[in-house]
Amino acid sequence: MNNTFYNLTNDVLFKATFSNPKNNKILICLINALLKLEDDKKVIEVEVINPFNDKKFLDDKLSIVDIKAKDGRGILYNIEMQIQVPKNWEKRALYYASELYTSQLKESSSYNKLKKTISISILSETCFKDNKDVHNIYTFHNTKSLKPLDNLIELHFIELSKFDKDKKRALSSPFEKWLYALKHGDNHQKESDMLPQELMTEKGINEAFCAMRYANADQQTRYLIEARQKFIRDQITMQEDALEDALEEGRQKGKQEGKQEGRQEGIKKGEKQKAKKIATQLIFNSKMTDLEISQMTSLDIKTIQKIRQS
């Protein structure tokens, strides 16, 4: 087991830190800071619906590492830390927020009892390259009056890549202080590592650093992080090998037929065959949804459903 110190930007360590029922107070502080809630709008109590589960990670190393929580008013939260941002991340965020929103109907068939769902995507990479805003918020609203449809779904995208701790007044708000804590936790691996003066009195941050250090010291948590990283690397390698095999198969077929059309057809056929093989492995060896497998393999949903049913 290596000596790497895992920051709060590591999705597994993030969940191990903030979804622990013992750490509810720091999760509350995080939500209030990231959503910039003040006064009577602040979250004062929260329940984690899907706490960190060691066994689940051993069984499914590609599981979605999010935190699902519910506050005292019944508002639902889906919070996810993401190191790499795949294409169409905003669609994935909406999909999982919608899934959490509609899951309430399992408990009640009455639509008027559905509570608001808030998705918070904390992203290490840049998702929205067309603006410099660290925090982008999307809601449902009237396109003319801009009047919002309240109590539905709210999507928050927070891009750590755009946060600069050295800019003037960078740590003047709870929001910015928590961004520092999330992005630069590796600067505080020991209790003796002094916090910036601006963070000393910010509620929950010191406790979050303590919880981060504790999670780093836990051998089981580190094992899960490293096993997951290895599994993902293996999946990427498998995809790259499959693509290379498909390209080679296409090249050989093109040579045999002596036509460019045959070569292109062979490449496409080989790519699809390999994609189906990857999809089959993911269906039987992981708990990924059809949408996630589609995004990973570029196969359409109907094809994946046929493989699942075969």
Sine and cosine of phi, psi and omega as CSV:
sin_phi,cos_phi,sin_psi,cos_psi,sin_omega,cos_omega
0.00,0.00,0.79,-0.61,-0.11,-0.99
-0.97,0.23,0.10,-0.99,-0.06,-1.00
-0.98,-0.18,0.25,0.97,0.00,-1.00
-0.86,0.52,0.70,-0.71,0.11,-0.99
-1.00,-0.05,0.86,-0.51,-0.06,-1.00
-1.00,-0.01,0.81,-0.59,-0.03,-1.00
-0.99,0.16,0.15,-0.99,0.04,-1.00
-0.94,0.35,-0.18,0.98,0.09,-1.00
-0.98,0.21,-0.16,0.99,0.13,-0.99
-0.97,0.24,0.83,-0.56,-0.14,-0.99
-0.88,0.48,-0.64,0.77,-0.01,-1.00
-0.93,0.37,-0.70,0.71,0.00,-1.00
-0.92,0.38,-0.58,0.81,0.06,-1.00
-0.85,0.53,-0.74,0.68,-0.02,-1.00
-0.94,0.35,-0.65,0.76,0.02,-1.00
-0.87,0.50,-0.55,0.84,-0.03,-1.00
-0.98,0.20,-0.76,0.65,-0.17,-0.99
-1.00,-0.07,-0.28,0.96,-0.01,-1.00
-0.99,-0.13,0.01,1.00,0.09,-1.00
-0.93,0.37,0.84,-0.54,-0.02,-1.00
-0.80,0.60,-0.45,0.89,0.02,-1.00
-0.94,0.34,-0.31,0.95,-0.07,-1.00
-0.96,-0.28,0.41,0.91,-0.03,-1.00
-0.83,0.56,-0.58,0.82,-0.05,-1.00
-0.91,0.42,-0.62,0.78,0.00,-1.00
-0.97,0.24,-0.48,0.88,0.09,-1.00
-0.91,0.41,-0.65,0.76,0.05,-1.00
-0.88,0.48,-0.71,0.70,0.02,-1.00
-0.88,0.48,-0.66,0.75,0.00,-1.00
-0.88,0.47,-0.75,0.66,-0.02,-1.00
-0.88,0.47,-0.73,0.69,-0.01,-1.00
-0.87,0.49,-0.63,0.77,-0.03,-1.00
-0.95,0.31,-0.73,0.69,-0.06,-1.00
-0.92,0.38,-0.56,0.83,0.02,-1.00
-1.00,-0.02,-0.03,1.00,0.04,-1.00
0.84,0.54,0.71,0.70,-0.02,-1.00
-1.00,0.08,0.65,-0.76,-0.02,-1.00
-0.70,-0.71,0.36,-0.93,0.10,-0.99
0.79,0.61,-0.79,-0.61,-0.10,-0.99
-0.96,0.26,-0.11,0.99,0.04,-1.00
-1.00,0.04,-0.14,0.99,-0.01,-1.00
-0.91,0.41,0.58,-0.82,0.14,-0.99
-0.97,0.25,0.76,-0.65,-0.01,-1.00
-0.91,-0.42,-0.27,0.96,0.09,-1.00
-0.51,-0.86,0.51,-0.86,-0.05,-1.00
-0.51,-0.86,0.55,-0.84,0.05,-1.00
-0.83,-0.56,0.81,-0.59,0.05,-1.00
-0.99,0.15,0.84,-0.54,-0.06,-1.00
-0.99,0.14,-0.51,0.86,-0.02,-1.00
-0.80,-0.60,0.96,0.29,-0.03,-1.00
-0.87,0.49,0.29,-0.96,-0.02,-1.00
-0.85,0.53,0.77,-0.63,-0.09,-1.00
-0.77,-0.63,0.96,-0.29,-0.03,-1.00
-0.84,0.54,-0.72,0.69,-0.09,-1.00
-0.89,0.45,-0.63,0.78,0.00,-1.00
-0.87,0.49,-0.63,0.78,-0.02,-1.00
-0.95,0.31,-0.51,0.86,0.06,-1.00
-0.93,0.37,-0.58,0.81,-0.02,-1.00
-0.99,0.17,-0.49,0.87,-0.11,-0.99
-0.60,-0.80,1.00,0.00,-0.08,-1.00
-0.97,0.25,-0.13,0.99,0.06,-1.00
-0.96,-0.27,0.24,0.97,0.00,-1.00
-0.89,0.45,0.44,-0.90,0.01,-1.00
-0.96,0.29,0.84,-0.54,-0.07,-1.00
-1.00,-0.09,0.95,0.32,0.03,-1.00
-0.93,-0.38,0.16,-0.99,0.10,-0.99
-0.88,-0.47,0.87,-0.49,0.09,-1.00
-0.98,-0.22,0.79,-0.62,-0.06,-1.00
-0.60,-0.80,0.31,-0.95,0.03,-1.00
-0.70,-0.71,0.74,-0.67,-0.02,-1.00
-1.00,-0.06,-0.04,-1.00,-0.09,-1.00
-0.90,0.43,-0.34,0.94,0.03,-1.00
-1.00,-0.05,-0.01,1.00,0.00,-1.00
1.00,0.00,-0.02,1.00,0.04,-1.00
-0.92,0.39,0.69,-0.72,-0.03,-1.00
-0.99,-0.17,0.57,-0.82,-0.01,-1.00
-0.78,-0.62,0.69,-0.73,0.16,-0.99
-0.86,-0.51,0.94,-0.34,-0.10,-0.99
-0.90,-0.43,0.79,-0.61,-0.05,-1.00
-0.66,-0.75,0.72,-0.70,0.11,-0.99
-0.99,-0.14,0.76,-0.65,-0.05,-1.00
-0.73,-0.68,0.87,-0.50,0.00,-1.00
-0.97,0.24,-0.77,0.64,0.03,-1.00
-0.95,-0.30,0.68,-0.73,-0.05,-1.00
-0.96,-0.28,0.97,-0.25,0.01,-1.00
-0.95,0.31,0.21,-0.98,0.04,-1.00
-0.87,0.48,0.49,-0.87,0.04,-1.00
0.88,0.47,0.54,0.84,0.00,-1.00
-0.86,0.51,-0.62,0.79,-0.03,-1.00
-0.88,0.47,-0.54,0.84,0.05,-1.00
-0.94,0.35,-0.64,0.77,0.03,-1.00
-0.90,0.43,-0.68,0.73,0.00,-1.00
-0.87,0.50,-0.69,0.72,0.01,-1.00
-0.91,0.41,-0.63,0.78,-0.01,-1.00
-0.87,0.50,-0.75,0.66,-0.05,-1.00
-0.96,0.29,-0.53,0.85,0.08,-1.00
-0.92,0.40,-0.66,0.75,0.02,-1.00
-0.90,0.43,-0.63,0.77,0.02,-1.00
-0.89,0.46,-0.67,0.74,0.02,-1.00
-0.92,0.38,-0.65,0.76,0.00,-1.00
-0.88,0.48,-0.76,0.66,-0.06,-1.00
-0.96,0.27,-0.32,0.95,0.01,-1.00
-0.90,0.45,-0.32,0.95,0.02,-1.00
-0.91,0.42,-0.39,0.92,-0.01,-1.00
-0.94,0.34,-0.23,0.97,0.06,-1.00
-0.93,0.36,-0.49,0.87,-0.01,-1.00
-1.00,-0.02,-0.48,0.88,-0.02,-1.00
-0.52,-0.86,0.68,-0.73,0.00,-1.00
-1.00,0.00,0.07,1.00,-0.03,-1.00
-1.00,-0.05,0.86,-0.50,-0.04,-1.00
-0.91,0.43,-0.51,0.86,-0.06,-1.00
-0.94,0.34,-0.14,0.99,0.02,-1.00
-0.99,-0.11,-0.03,1.00,0.01,-1.00
-0.93,0.38,0.76,-0.65,-0.02,-1.00
-0.99,-0.15,0.37,-0.93,0.01,-1.00
-0.86,0.50,0.59,-0.81,0.06,-1.00
-0.86,-0.51,0.76,-0.65,-0.02,-1.00
-0.88,-0.48,0.83,-0.55,0.06,-1.00
-0.98,-0.20,0.76,-0.65,0.05,-1.00
-0.86,-0.52,0.94,-0.33,0.06,-1.00
-0.98,-0.20,0.91,-0.42,0.05,-1.00
-0.98,-0.18,0.92,-0.40,-0.19,-0.98
-0.90,-0.43,0.78,-0.63,0.05,-1.00
-0.97,0.26,-0.53,0.85,0.00,-1.00
-0.99,-0.17,0.19,-0.98,0.00,-1.00
-0.99,0.13,0.75,-0.66,0.02,-1.00
-0.97,-0.23,-0.69,0.72,-0.03,-1.00
-0.95,-0.30,0.99,-0.13,-0.06,-1.00
-0.99,0.15,-0.13,0.99,-0.05,-1.00
-1.00,0.03,0.00,1.00,0.08,-1.00
-0.54,-0.84,0.25,-0.97,-0.05,-1.00
-0.98,-0.21,0.10,0.99,-0.04,-1.00
-0.94,0.34,0.74,-0.67,0.06,-1.00
-0.95,0.32,-0.57,0.82,-0.12,-0.99
-0.86,-0.51,0.91,-0.40,0.06,-1.00
-0.92,-0.40,0.73,-0.68,-0.07,-1.00
-0.85,-0.53,0.72,-0.70,0.02,-1.00
-0.80,-0.59,0.72,-0.69,0.01,-1.00
-0.67,-0.74,0.11,-0.99,0.14,-0.99
-1.00,0.04,0.75,-0.66,0.02,-1.00
-0.40,-0.92,0.29,-0.96,0.05,-1.00
-0.95,0.33,0.77,-0.64,-0.10,-1.00
-0.94,0.35,-0.34,0.94,0.02,-1.00
-1.00,-0.06,-0.83,0.56,-0.07,-1.00
-1.00,0.09,-0.28,0.96,-0.08,-1.00
0.91,0.41,0.19,0.98,0.04,-1.00
-0.92,0.38,0.80,-0.60,-0.07,-1.00
-0.98,0.19,0.45,-0.89,0.21,-0.98
-1.00,0.03,0.97,-0.26,-0.12,-0.99
-0.95,0.31,0.38,-0.93,0.15,-0.99
0.87,0.49,0.54,0.84,0.11,-0.99
-0.94,-0.33,-0.92,-0.39,-0.04,-1.00
-0.84,-0.54,0.68,-0.73,0.00,-1.00
-0.79,-0.61,0.79,-0.62,-0.03,-1.00
-0.93,-0.36,0.81,-0.58,0.04,-1.00
-0.90,-0.44,0.78,-0.63,0.06,-1.00
-0.87,-0.49,0.89,-0.45,-0.04,-1.00
-0.90,-0.44,0.91,-0.41,-0.12,-0.99
-0.98,-0.21,0.97,-0.24,-0.02,-1.00
-0.90,0.44,-0.42,0.91,-0.01,-1.00
-0.89,0.46,-0.41,0.91,-0.03,-1.00
-1.00,-0.05,-0.09,1.00,-0.04,-1.00
-1.00,0.04,0.82,-0.57,-0.01,-1.00
-0.90,-0.43,0.94,-0.34,-0.05,-1.00
-0.94,0.35,-0.28,0.96,-0.08,-1.00
-1.00,-0.10,-0.08,1.00,0.00,-1.00
-0.95,0.30,0.31,-0.95,-0.04,-1.00
-0.88,0.48,0.72,-0.69,0.00,-1.00
0.84,0.54,0.56,0.83,-0.05,-1.00
-0.92,0.40,-0.48,0.88,-0.06,-1.00
-0.90,-0.43,0.69,0.72,-0.07,-1.00
-1.00,-0.06,-0.18,0.98,-0.03,-1.00
-0.78,-0.63,0.38,-0.92,0.08,-1.00
-0.83,0.56,-0.60,0.80,0.02,-1.00
-0.85,0.53,-0.76,0.64,-0.03,-1.00
-0.93,0.36,-0.58,0.81,0.01,-1.00
-0.90,0.43,-0.63,0.78,0.01,-1.00
-0.96,0.27,-0.51,0.86,0.10,-1.00
-0.90,0.44,-0.65,0.76,0.07,-1.00
-0.86,0.50,-0.73,0.68,-0.03,-1.00
-0.86,0.50,-0.65,0.76,-0.02,-1.00
-0.95,0.31,-0.66,0.75,-0.13,-0.99
-1.00,0.08,-0.52,0.85,-0.15,-0.99
-0.87,-0.49,0.48,0.88,0.02,-1.00
-0.88,0.47,-0.45,0.89,-0.01,-1.00
-0.94,0.35,-0.17,0.99,0.10,-0.99
-0.99,0.16,-0.06,1.00,-0.09,-1.00
-0.71,-0.70,0.80,0.60,-0.04,-1.00
-0.95,0.31,-0.39,0.92,-0.01,-1.00
-0.88,-0.48,0.44,-0.90,0.03,-1.00
-0.88,0.47,-0.43,0.90,-0.02,-1.00
-0.97,0.22,-0.20,0.98,0.02,-1.00
-0.96,0.28,0.91,-0.42,-0.12,-0.99
-0.94,0.33,0.67,-0.74,0.09,-1.00
-0.98,0.19,0.47,-0.88,0.15,-0.99
-0.83,0.55,0.57,-0.82,-0.06,-1.00
-0.80,0.61,-0.61,0.79,-0.06,-1.00
-0.91,0.42,-0.37,0.93,-0.06,-1.00
-1.00,-0.07,-0.19,0.98,-0.14,-0.99
-0.84,0.54,-0.60,0.80,-0.09,-1.00
-0.96,-0.26,0.08,1.00,-0.02,-1.00
-0.98,0.22,0.86,-0.50,-0.10,-1.00
-0.86,0.51,0.78,-0.62,0.12,-0.99
1.00,-0.08,-0.37,0.93,-0.11,-0.99
-0.94,0.34,-0.72,0.69,0.02,-1.00
-0.87,0.49,-0.65,0.76,0.03,-1.00
-0.90,0.44,-0.59,0.81,0.02,-1.00
-0.91,0.41,-0.65,0.76,0.05,-1.00
-0.90,0.44,-0.63,0.78,0.04,-1.00
-0.89,0.46,-0.70,0.72,0.01,-1.00
-0.91,0.42,-0.59,0.81,0.04,-1.00
-0.90,0.45,-0.70,0.71,0.01,-1.00
-0.91,0.42,-0.63,0.78,0.01,-1.00
-0.89,0.46,-0.70,0.71,0.00,-1.00
-0.90,0.44,-0.61,0.79,0.04,-1.00
-0.91,0.42,-0.51,0.86,-0.03,-1.00
-0.99,0.11,-0.21,0.98,-0.03,-1.00
-0.99,0.13,0.89,-0.45,-0.10,-0.99
-0.90,0.44,-0.60,0.80,0.00,-1.00
-0.91,0.42,-0.66,0.75,0.03,-1.00
-0.89,0.45,-0.69,0.73,0.01,-1.00
-0.90,0.43,-0.63,0.77,0.04,-1.00
-0.87,0.49,-0.69,0.73,-0.01,-1.00
-0.91,0.42,-0.65,0.76,0.02,-1.00
-0.88,0.48,-0.75,0.66,-0.07,-1.00
-0.95,0.32,-0.58,0.82,0.05,-1.00
-0.92,0.40,-0.63,0.77,0.02,-1.00
-0.91,0.41,-0.70,0.72,0.00,-1.00
-0.88,0.48,-0.67,0.74,0.02,-1.00
-0.90,0.45,-0.68,0.74,-0.03,-1.00
-0.89,0.46,-0.69,0.73,0.00,-1.00
-0.91,0.41,-0.66,0.75,0.05,-1.00
-0.87,0.49,-0.65,0.76,0.02,-1.00
-0.90,0.44,-0.63,0.77,0.01,-1.00
-0.90,0.43,-0.67,0.74,0.01,-1.00
-0.90,0.43,-0.69,0.72,0.02,-1.00
-0.88,0.47,-0.66,0.75,0.01,-1.00
-0.88,0.47,-0.65,0.76,0.03,-1.00
-0.91,0.42,-0.70,0.72,-0.01,-1.00
-0.90,0.44,-0.67,0.75,0.02,-1.00
-0.90,0.43,-0.65,0.76,-0.01,-1.00
-0.90,0.44,-0.65,0.76,0.01,-1.00
-0.91,0.41,-0.68,0.74,0.01,-1.00
-0.90,0.44,-0.66,0.75,0.05,-1.00
-0.88,0.48,-0.66,0.75,-0.01,-1.00
-0.91,0.43,-0.67,0.74,0.02,-1.00
-0.90,0.43,-0.66,0.75,0.01,-1.00
-0.91,0.42,-0.65,0.76,0.03,-1.00
-0.89,0.46,-0.64,0.77,0.03,-1.00
-0.92,0.40,-0.64,0.77,0.01,-1.00
-0.89,0.45,-0.69,0.73,-0.01,-1.00
-0.90,0.43,-0.66,0.75,-0.01,-1.00
-0.92,0.39,-0.62,0.79,0.02,-1.00
-0.89,0.46,-0.66,0.75,0.02,-1.00
-0.90,0.43,-0.68,0.74,-0.04,-1.00
-0.90,0.44,-0.65,0.76,-0.04,-1.00
-1.00,0.10,-0.31,0.95,0.05,-1.00
0.94,0.35,0.34,0.94,-0.04,-1.00
-0.74,-0.67,0.57,-0.82,0.05,-1.00
-0.89,0.45,-0.61,0.79,-0.01,-1.00
-0.88,0.48,-0.66,0.76,-0.01,-1.00
-0.91,0.41,-0.62,0.78,0.01,-1.00
-0.89,0.45,-0.74,0.67,-0.01,-1.00
-0.90,0.44,-0.65,0.76,0.01,-1.00
-0.90,0.43,-0.65,0.76,0.01,-1.00
-0.90,0.44,-0.66,0.75,0.02,-1.00
-0.88,0.47,-0.74,0.67,-0.02,-1.00
-0.88,0.47,-0.67,0.74,0.00,-1.00
-0.90,0.44,-0.69,0.72,0.01,-1.00
-0.90,0.43,-0.67,0.74,0.01,-1.00
-0.87,0.49,-0.68,0.73,-0.03,-1.00
-0.92,0.38,-0.64,0.76,0.02,-1.00
-0.88,0.47,-0.71,0.70,0.00,-1.00
-0.92,0.39,-0.62,0.79,0.04,-1.00
-0.89,0.47,-0.63,0.78,0.03,-1.00
-0.91,0.41,-0.61,0.79,0.03,-1.00
-0.90,0.43,-0.69,0.73,0.02,-1.00
-0.89,0.45,-0.71,0.71,0.01,-1.00
-0.86,0.51,-0.66,0.75,0.01,-1.00
-0.88,0.47,-0.68,0.73,0.03,-1.00
-0.90,0.44,-0.67,0.75,-0.01,-1.00
-0.93,0.38,-0.59,0.80,0.01,-1.00
-0.89,0.46,-0.68,0.73,-0.10,-1.00
-1.00,-0.05,-0.22,0.98,-0.05,-1.00
-0.87,-0.50,0.10,0.99,0.04,-1.00
-0.54,-0.84,0.09,-1.00,0.03,-1.00
-0.94,-0.33,0.44,0.90,0.00,-1.00
-0.92,0.39,0.56,-0.83,0.05,-1.00
-0.97,0.23,0.24,-0.97,0.04,-1.00
-0.86,0.51,-0.61,0.79,0.00,-1.00
-0.89,0.45,-0.70,0.72,0.00,-1.00
-0.90,0.43,-0.65,0.76,0.03,-1.00
-0.91,0.40,-0.62,0.79,0.04,-1.00
-0.88,0.48,-0.69,0.73,0.01,-1.00
-0.91,0.41,-0.55,0.84,-0.05,-1.00
-0.98,0.18,-0.57,0.82,-0.11,-0.99
-0.96,-0.29,-0.23,0.97,-0.07,-1.00
0.94,0.33,0.19,0.98,0.12,-0.99
-0.98,0.19,0.50,-0.87,0.03,-1.00
-0.97,0.24,0.35,-0.94,-0.07,-1.00
-0.85,0.52,-0.65,0.76,-0.03,-1.00
-0.88,0.47,-0.65,0.76,0.03,-1.00
-0.89,0.46,-0.69,0.72,0.01,-1.00
-0.90,0.43,-0.65,0.76,0.03,-1.00
-0.89,0.45,-0.61,0.79,0.04,-1.00
-0.91,0.42,-0.65,0.76,0.03,-1.00
-0.90,0.44,-0.68,0.73,-0.02,-1.00
-0.89,0.45,-0.58,0.81,-0.05,-1.00
-0.99,0.11,-0.26,0.97,-0.08,-1.00
-0.98,0.20,0.00,0.00,0.00,0.00
